[in-house]
Amino acid sequence: MSRGVFDLKSRPVQNRTKNNSLDERALAHLRKNGSESVGELYDALKARNPSLTEYETTDLVWRLDEQGKAEVEDVPPATKSVREYLGLWERNLWLYATLAVSLATVVVIYAVPDVFPLVAARWILGSVFVLFVPGYVTVQALFPKARELDGIERFALSVGLSLALVPLIGLLLNYTPWGIRLTPIVISLTIFSVGLSLVAFGRQYRLSVESAAAGQLTSTSIE
């Protein structure tokens, strides 16, 4: 049996012609109709190719995006209120995680005894609270769109900004009557983190409202 030759995505060479033909039909359809959702593109292509699957369509969309032939935009679902938008757990998981870490850090600092192994919770949560959360919420507020930065870029920028912001907050506290002590630092970082989390959430919700108002319920568009 012939093994065939595989490219980086483990596709047989004989599938390339099929992929190219499908890509060309998709691009022609998008040029004619403009931006469309992935579902709409799938329905249009399936009408001419009944054997086409949703997985193949998704793979096609990301392939065109990687090649720079199309742009994939993550458009949030249309919601009627902030409460309804908060119900999108997967989209707002970062917000709930940030608030949970901030609250848990305050609790373990003031409610958990300073004895081993319980003190380990302070070390772990305190490290995340100081070295990651402040920078992360800042990145979320500055770059509310998911595709503006990838995961590695967000992580690296979050750590870097935290290392810059926390000393700055400590420096400002040094010129206040409270000084650089545990309670003022915890309160300041909590207010900073929660405040910027709400700012970031507000920006993301506004983008959702604007997209719905403009009727931009699209996921694929020609560059």
C-alpha positions as CSV (number, residue, x, y, z in Angstrom):
1,M,0.0,0.0,0.0
2,S,1.3,3.4,-0.8
3,R,2.0,5.5,2.3
4,G,1.7,8.8,0.5
5,V,3.4,12.1,1.5
6,F,2.1,14.2,4.3
7,D,2.5,17.9,4.9
8,L,2.9,19.6,8.2
9,K,-0.8,19.0,9.0
10,S,-0.6,15.3,8.1
11,R,-2.8,15.7,5.0
12,P,-2.0,13.3,2.1
13,V,-0.8,14.9,-1.1
14,Q,-3.9,13.7,-3.0
15,N,-6.1,15.8,-0.7
16,R,-4.3,19.1,-1.7
17,T,-6.2,19.4,-5.0
18,K,-9.5,18.9,-3.2
19,N,-8.6,21.5,-0.5
20,N,-7.5,24.0,-3.2
21,S,-10.7,23.6,-5.1
22,L,-12.7,24.0,-1.9
23,D,-10.7,27.0,-0.9
24,E,-11.3,28.7,-4.2
25,R,-15.0,28.1,-4.0
26,A,-15.1,29.5,-0.5
27,L,-13.1,32.6,-1.5
28,A,-15.3,33.2,-4.5
29,H,-18.4,32.9,-2.4
30,L,-17.0,35.4,0.2
31,R,-16.0,37.9,-2.5
32,K,-19.5,37.8,-3.9
33,N,-21.4,37.9,-0.6
34,G,-19.0,39.7,1.7
35,S,-18.6,38.7,5.4
36,E,-20.5,35.7,6.6
37,S,-20.6,33.4,9.6
38,V,-18.9,30.0,9.5
39,G,-22.4,28.4,9.5
40,E,-23.6,30.4,6.5
41,L,-20.4,29.5,4.6
42,Y,-20.9,25.9,5.5
43,D,-24.5,25.9,4.2
44,A,-23.4,27.6,0.9
45,L,-20.6,25.2,0.3
46,K,-22.6,22.1,1.3
47,A,-25.2,22.9,-1.4
48,R,-22.6,22.2,-4.0
49,N,-20.7,19.5,-2.1
50,P,-23.1,17.4,0.0
51,S,-20.3,15.3,1.5
52,L,-18.8,18.4,3.1
53,T,-18.6,18.2,6.9
54,E,-18.6,20.9,9.6
55,Y,-15.1,19.9,10.6
56,E,-13.8,20.3,7.1
57,T,-15.4,23.8,6.9
58,T,-13.9,24.8,10.2
59,D,-10.5,23.5,9.0
60,L,-11.0,25.4,5.7
61,V,-11.7,28.7,7.6
62,W,-8.6,28.4,9.8
63,R,-6.5,27.4,6.7
64,L,-7.6,30.6,4.8
65,D,-6.8,32.7,7.9
66,E,-3.3,31.2,8.3
67,Q,-2.7,31.9,4.6
68,G,-3.8,35.5,5.0
69,K,-6.5,35.1,2.4
70,A,-9.4,35.6,4.9
71,E,-9.8,37.1,8.4
72,V,-11.6,35.3,11.1
73,E,-13.2,37.5,13.7
74,D,-14.5,36.3,17.0
75,V,-17.9,38.1,17.2
76,P,-19.5,37.7,20.6
77,P,-23.2,36.5,20.8
78,A,-25.8,39.3,20.8
79,T,-27.1,39.9,24.3
80,K,-29.8,42.2,25.6
81,S,-28.4,43.1,29.0
82,V,-25.2,43.0,31.1
83,R,-26.8,40.2,33.1
84,E,-27.4,38.1,30.0
85,Y,-23.8,38.7,28.9
86,L,-22.5,37.6,32.3
87,G,-24.2,34.3,31.7
88,L,-21.7,33.6,28.9
89,W,-19.5,31.6,31.3
90,E,-16.9,30.5,28.8
91,R,-16.4,34.1,27.5
92,N,-16.2,35.6,30.9
93,L,-14.3,32.8,32.7
94,W,-11.3,35.2,33.0
95,L,-13.4,37.7,34.9
96,Y,-14.7,35.1,37.4
97,A,-11.2,33.6,37.8
98,T,-9.7,37.0,38.5
99,L,-12.3,37.9,41.1
100,A,-12.1,34.5,42.7
101,V,-8.3,34.7,43.0
102,S,-8.5,38.2,44.5
103,L,-11.1,37.2,47.0
104,A,-9.4,33.9,47.9
105,T,-6.1,35.8,48.5
106,V,-7.7,38.2,50.9
107,V,-9.3,35.3,52.8
108,V,-6.2,33.2,53.1
109,I,-4.1,36.2,54.3
110,Y,-6.5,37.2,57.1
111,A,-8.4,34.0,57.9
112,V,-5.9,31.1,57.4
113,P,-3.5,30.5,60.2
114,D,0.2,31.1,59.4
115,V,1.2,27.5,60.0
116,F,2.5,24.9,57.6
117,P,1.0,23.4,55.4
118,L,-1.8,26.0,55.4
119,V,0.6,28.8,54.8
120,A,1.4,27.3,51.4
121,A,-2.0,28.6,50.2
122,R,-0.7,32.1,50.9
123,W,2.4,31.5,48.9
124,I,0.6,30.2,45.9
125,L,-2.3,32.6,45.8
126,G,-0.1,35.5,46.9
127,S,2.3,34.8,44.0
128,V,-0.5,34.7,41.4
129,F,-2.2,37.7,42.9
130,V,1.0,39.8,42.8
131,L,2.9,38.5,39.9
132,F,0.1,37.9,37.4
133,V,-3.3,39.3,38.1
134,P,-2.5,43.1,38.0
135,G,-0.8,42.7,34.6
136,Y,-3.4,40.4,33.3
137,V,-6.4,42.6,34.0
138,T,-4.4,45.5,32.5
139,V,-3.9,43.5,29.3
140,Q,-7.5,42.6,29.2
141,A,-8.5,46.2,29.5
142,L,-6.1,47.4,26.8
143,F,-6.8,44.5,24.4
144,P,-10.4,43.4,24.9
145,K,-10.6,41.5,21.6
146,A,-9.5,37.9,21.9
147,R,-7.6,37.9,18.6
148,E,-5.5,41.0,19.3
149,L,-3.0,38.8,21.3
150,D,-2.5,35.1,21.5
151,G,-2.3,33.2,24.7
152,I,1.5,33.3,25.0
153,E,1.6,37.0,24.3
154,R,-1.0,37.7,26.9
155,F,0.7,35.6,29.5
156,A,4.1,37.2,28.9
157,L,2.8,40.7,28.9
158,S,0.7,40.0,32.0
159,V,3.8,38.9,34.0
160,G,5.9,41.8,32.6
161,L,3.2,44.4,33.5
162,S,2.7,43.0,36.9
163,L,6.4,43.3,37.7
164,A,6.2,46.9,36.6
165,L,2.9,47.9,38.2
166,V,3.2,46.4,41.6
167,P,6.4,48.3,42.5
168,L,4.8,51.4,41.2
169,I,1.8,50.9,43.5
170,G,4.2,50.3,46.4
171,L,6.1,53.5,45.5
172,L,2.8,55.5,45.6
173,L,1.9,53.9,48.9
174,N,5.2,55.0,50.3
175,Y,4.1,58.7,50.0
176,T,0.8,58.1,51.8
177,P,0.1,57.9,55.6
178,W,-0.4,54.2,55.4
179,G,3.0,53.4,54.0
180,I,4.2,50.1,52.6
181,R,2.6,47.5,54.9
182,L,0.7,44.3,54.3
183,T,-2.9,45.7,54.6
184,P,-2.5,48.8,52.4
185,I,-0.7,46.7,49.7
186,V,-3.5,44.0,49.8
187,I,-6.2,46.6,49.6
188,S,-4.5,48.6,46.9
189,L,-3.9,45.6,44.7
190,T,-7.4,44.3,45.2
191,I,-9.0,47.6,44.3
192,F,-6.7,47.9,41.3
193,S,-7.3,44.3,40.1
194,V,-11.1,44.4,40.6
195,G,-11.4,47.9,39.1
196,L,-9.5,47.1,35.9
197,S,-11.4,43.8,35.6
198,L,-14.7,45.7,35.5
199,V,-13.2,48.2,33.0
200,A,-12.1,45.3,30.8
201,F,-15.5,43.6,31.1
202,G,-17.2,46.9,30.2
203,R,-15.1,47.2,27.1
204,Q,-15.8,43.7,26.0
205,Y,-19.5,44.1,26.6
206,R,-19.5,47.4,24.6
207,L,-17.9,45.6,21.7
208,S,-20.6,43.0,21.9
209,V,-23.3,45.6,21.8
210,E,-21.7,47.5,18.9
211,S,-21.3,44.3,16.9
212,A,-25.0,43.4,17.4
213,A,-26.2,46.9,16.6
214,A,-24.1,47.0,13.4
215,G,-25.3,43.6,12.4
216,Q,-21.8,42.3,12.2
217,L,-22.6,38.7,13.2
218,T,-19.8,37.4,11.0
219,S,-16.9,35.1,11.5
220,T,-15.2,35.1,8.1
221,S,-14.3,38.0,5.8
222,I,-12.0,38.6,2.9
223,E,-9.0,40.8,3.8
